Amino acid sequence: MNSADSAAEQDSTRLRAQLDTLTTEAFRPELAEIDRLGTLDIARIMNAEDAAVPTAVAGRLPQIAAAIDAIAARMSRGGRLVYAGAGTAGRLGVLDASECPPTFNTRPEQVVGVIAGGPEEAVVSSVEGAEDSAELAARDLDRLGIGPDDTVIGVSASGRTPYAVGAVEYARRRGALTVGLSCNTGSALAAAADHGIEVVVGPELLTGSTRLKAGTAQKLVLNMISTITMIRLGKTFGNLMVDVRASNDKLRARSRRIVFLATGASDERIESALAATDGEVKNAILTILGGVDAPTAGKLLGEANGHLRAALDAAAR
């Protein structure tokens, strides 16, 4: 055996030993013959497994809330929210980022998902080896010009993926806020981050298939992070998405409905307000409830940093 083969064997042995310590990779002997069961029985087992995920997330709510408050503070100063991960974890970050512009009218560069191997290929297929490169993560974040007002969230079920850990380490060196989201305790990712969030959901139905419970847990946490951060930034009015971007017929109908739910105004009044404010839901609501014209609504919202409640208070004075 030459030295290269010996080194490769040693690396393989070391990796197997690491996997043996991870809860997400644990083998469940009680499910060793699950393929012999009927479809309904397998579905019931899987559903019961999934039902445990929200409880695991609930146990980490204080850490999640602390991270959100820190993220919102940075974003209120103009910072960006960046998710970084590989495989399923990376795809979940890209998905969450892509849904922020239509839901909260964020700029495309305001919430970003970076994935090992790049979005063009890695989102729809596996890019082998990319997740093993911390240097690739640093290069991807360097292109974004990560700085002190930004937040980088490394996402990794195992908590040891070099790409996610490398992203957090690089971002921290650049002075950015860092969050590590994983599904194992004592993870390298949590240790590298300012805020470690470890949602332990236990071994998977299929050994090591972390797109299952771990993926569900990560999706739930990312939903919380982006949604509550946007609430803190004034992107909602109560539970109404008043910053929704009306880019198609469905969203235009939703915009009219949101203005109605917020104001109770007639259809004619709503259409007039939306026309006067170029379809901006938040501005239209302010013209109706605050009794101001469209230019004044825009000015008040600007002075209130986009917070509709504060703008309404100012209009009432």
C-alpha positions in Angstrom: 0.0 0.0 0.0 1.5 3.3 -1.0 1.4 6.4 1.2 -1.5 8.0 -0.6 -3.6 4.9 -0.2 -2.6 4.7 3.5 -3.6 8.3 4.1 -6.9 7.7 2.4 -7.6 4.7 4.5 -6.7 6.6 7.7 -9.1 9.4 6.6 -11.9 6.9 6.0 -11.3 5.3 9.4 -11.3 8.7 11.1 -14.6 9.7 9.3 -16.3 6.5 10.3 -15.3 7.0 13.9 -16.7 10.5 13.8 -20.0 9.3 12.3 -20.3 6.7 15.0 -20.5 9.5 17.6 -23.3 11.5 15.9 -26.9 11.0 17.0 -28.1 11.9 13.5 -26.1 8.9 12.1 -27.1 6.3 14.7 -28.5 2.9 13.6 -31.8 1.8 15.0 -32.0 -2.0 15.2 -35.7 -1.9 16.0 -36.3 -0.6 12.4 -34.0 -3.1 10.7 -36.9 -4.8 9.0 -39.1 -1.8 8.3 -39.1 -2.8 4.6 -41.2 -5.8 5.5 -44.0 -3.7 6.9 -47.1 -2.5 5.1 -47.1 1.0 3.7 -49.7 2.3 6.2 -47.6 0.9 9.1 -44.5 2.6 7.8 -46.4 5.9 7.3 -47.6 5.7 10.9 -44.1 5.2 12.2 -42.8 8.0 10.1 -45.6 10.4 11.2 -44.8 9.6 14.9 -41.2 10.3 14.3 -42.0 13.7 12.7 -44.3 14.6 15.6 -41.3 14.7 17.9 -39.5 17.4 16.0 -41.5 20.5 17.2 -40.8 19.4 20.8 -37.1 19.3 20.1 -37.3 22.8 18.6 -39.3 24.1 21.6 -36.4 23.1 23.9 -34.2 25.6 22.0 -36.5 28.5 21.9 -34.4 30.8 24.2 -31.4 30.3 22.0 -33.4 30.9 18.9 -34.9 34.1 20.3 -31.6 35.4 21.4 -30.2 34.8 17.9 -33.2 36.5 16.3 -32.8 39.7 18.4 -29.1 39.9 17.5 -29.9 39.4 13.8 -32.6 42.0 13.8 -30.3 44.6 15.4 -27.8 44.1 12.7 -30.3 44.1 9.9 -31.9 47.3 11.2 -28.5 48.9 10.5 -28.5 47.7 6.9 -26.9 44.3 7.4 -27.6 41.2 5.5 -28.7 37.7 6.6 -26.7 34.9 4.9 -27.4 31.2 5.2 -24.5 28.8 4.4 -24.7 25.0 4.1 -24.2 22.0 2.0 -26.7 19.4 0.6 -30.1 19.5 2.2 -29.1 22.1 4.8 -27.8 24.4 2.0 -30.9 23.9 0.0 -33.1 24.9 3.0 -31.1 28.1 3.4 -31.5 28.9 -0.3 -35.2 28.2 -0.1 -35.8 30.4 2.9 -33.8 33.3 1.4 -35.6 33.0 -1.9 -39.0 33.4 -0.2 -38.2 36.6 1.6 -38.4 39.0 -1.4 -42.0 38.1 -2.3 -43.2 37.7 1.3 -41.5 40.7 2.9 -40.4 42.8 0.0 -36.7 42.4 0.9 -34.1 43.2 -1.7 -32.6 40.1 -3.3 -29.2 40.8 -1.7 -30.7 41.4 1.8 -31.3 37.7 2.6 -29.0 35.3 0.7 -28.4 31.6 0.7 -25.0 30.2 -0.3 -24.6 26.5 -0.9 -21.5 24.3 -1.4 -21.1 23.8 -5.1 -23.1 26.9 -6.1 -26.9 27.4 -6.6 -26.9 26.5 -10.3 -25.9 22.9 -9.7 -26.1 22.0 -6.0 -29.7 23.0 -5.5 -31.0 20.4 -7.9 -28.2 17.8 -7.7 -25.4 16.6 -5.4 -22.0 18.2 -5.9 -19.6 15.7 -4.5 -16.8 17.0 -2.4 -18.0 20.6 -2.1 -19.2 20.2 1.5 -15.7 19.1 2.6 -14.1 22.5 1.7 -13.9 25.3 4.3 -11.9 27.3 1.8 -14.8 27.2 -0.7 -17.1 28.6 2.0 -14.6 31.4 2.7 -14.3 32.2 -1.0 -18.1 32.2 -1.4 -18.5 34.7 1.5 -15.6 36.8 0.4 -17.5 37.4 -2.9 -20.3 38.8 -0.8 -18.0 41.2 1.1 -19.2 40.0 4.5 -18.8 42.7 7.2 -19.7 43.6 10.8 -23.3 44.4 10.2 -24.0 41.1 8.5 -25.1 37.8 10.0 -24.0 34.4 8.7 -25.9 31.3 9.7 -24.1 28.0 9.2 -26.6 25.1 8.8 -25.5 21.5 9.1 -27.4 18.5 10.5 -24.2 16.8 11.8 -22.7 20.1 13.0 -19.3 19.1 11.5 -19.7 19.9 7.8 -16.5 21.7 6.8 -18.3 24.1 4.5 -20.8 25.3 7.2 -18.1 25.4 9.9 -15.7 27.2 7.6 -18.4 29.8 6.7 -19.0 30.6 10.3 -15.3 30.8 11.1 -14.6 33.1 8.2 -17.6 35.3 9.0 -16.5 35.7 12.6 -13.0 36.7 11.5 -14.7 39.5 9.5 -16.7 40.7 12.5 -20.0 39.4 11.4 -22.6 37.9 13.8 -22.6 34.1 13.5 -25.1 31.4 14.2 -24.6 27.7 14.1 -27.7 25.5 13.5 -27.2 21.8 13.9 -28.9 18.6 15.2 -26.1 17.2 17.4 -24.9 18.3 20.8 -21.3 19.5 21.3 -21.0 20.3 17.6 -18.0 22.1 16.1 -20.5 24.4 14.3 -22.1 25.6 17.6 -18.6 26.0 19.2 -17.5 28.2 16.3 -20.5 30.5 16.3 -21.7 33.4 18.5 -25.0 31.7 18.9 -25.2 27.9 18.8 -28.6 26.3 18.2 -28.5 22.5 18.6 -31.9 20.9 17.9 -31.4 17.2 18.7 -34.1 15.1 17.0 -32.5 11.7 17.4 -31.6 9.0 14.9 -33.4 9.0 11.6 -35.9 6.5 10.3 -33.4 5.7 7.6 -30.0 5.7 9.1 -28.2 8.9 8.3 -30.9 10.4 6.1 -30.8 13.8 7.6 -33.3 15.3 5.1 -35.9 13.7 7.3 -36.3 14.8 11.0 -33.1 16.9 11.0 -34.2 18.7 7.8 -37.7 19.3 9.2 -36.1 20.8 12.4 -33.9 23.0 10.3 -36.8 24.2 8.2 -38.8 25.1 11.3 -35.9 27.0 12.9 -35.2 28.9 9.6 -38.9 29.8 9.4 -38.7 31.3 12.8 -35.5 33.2 12.2 -36.6 34.9 9.0 -40.2 35.4 10.0 -39.7 36.8 13.5 -36.7 38.9 12.3 -39.0 40.5 9.7 -41.7 41.1 12.3 -39.0 42.9 14.4 -38.0 45.0 11.4 -41.6 46.2 10.9 -42.4 44.0 7.9 -45.7 43.1 9.3 -48.7 44.8 10.8 -50.1 42.4 13.4 -50.1 39.1 11.5 -50.6 40.7 8.1 -47.8 40.7 5.5 -48.0 44.4 4.7 -44.7 44.4 2.9 -45.8 41.7 0.4 -44.6 42.3 -3.1 -47.6 42.2 -5.5 -45.8 40.6 -8.5 -48.6 38.5 -9.9 -52.4 38.3 -9.9 -52.6 36.1 -6.8 -50.4 38.5 -4.8 -52.3 41.6 -6.1 -55.5 40.0 -4.8 -53.8 39.2 -1.5 -52.6 42.9 -1.3 -56.2 44.1 -1.6 -57.4 41.6 1.0 -54.6 42.6 3.4 -55.6 46.3 3.1 -59.2 45.3 3.7 -58.4 43.2 6.8 -56.3 46.1 8.2 -58.8 48.9 7.5 -62.2 47.5 6.7 -62.4 50.0 3.9 -64.6 49.7 0.8 -63.3 48.1 -2.4 -63.3 51.5 -4.1 -61.3 53.1 -1.3 -58.8 50.3 -1.3 -58.3 50.4 -5.1 -57.8 54.2 -4.9 -55.3 53.9 -2.1 -53.3 51.2 -3.8 -53.3 53.1 -7.1 -52.1 56.3 -5.3 -49.2 54.4 -3.5 -48.1 52.3 -6.5 -49.4 49.1 -5.0 -47.5 49.5 -1.7 -49.8 47.8 0.8 -48.2 49.4 3.9 -48.5 52.9 2.4 -52.1 52.3 1.3 -53.1 51.3 4.8 -51.5 54.4 6.2 -53.3 56.7 3.8 -56.6 55.1 5.0 -56.1 54.7 8.7 -53.9 57.8 9.1 -55.9 60.0 6.9 -52.9 61.2 5.0 -52.0 61.5 1.3 -49.6 59.1 -0.5 -46.5 61.3 -0.4 -47.1 62.0 3.4 -47.5 58.2 4.0 -44.2 57.6 2.3 -42.5 60.3 4.3 -43.9 59.0 7.6 -42.9 55.4 6.9 -39.4 56.5 6.0 -39.0 58.4 9.2 -40.4 55.3 11.1 -37.9 53.0 9.4 -40.8 51.2 7.8 -42.7 50.4 11.0 -46.4 51.0 10.2 -47.5 51.3 13.8 -45.0 54.0 14.5 -46.0 55.8 11.3 -49.7 55.7 12.4 -48.8 57.2 15.8 -46.9 60.0 14.0 -49.9 60.6 11.7 -52.2 60.9 14.7 -50.1 63.6 16.3 
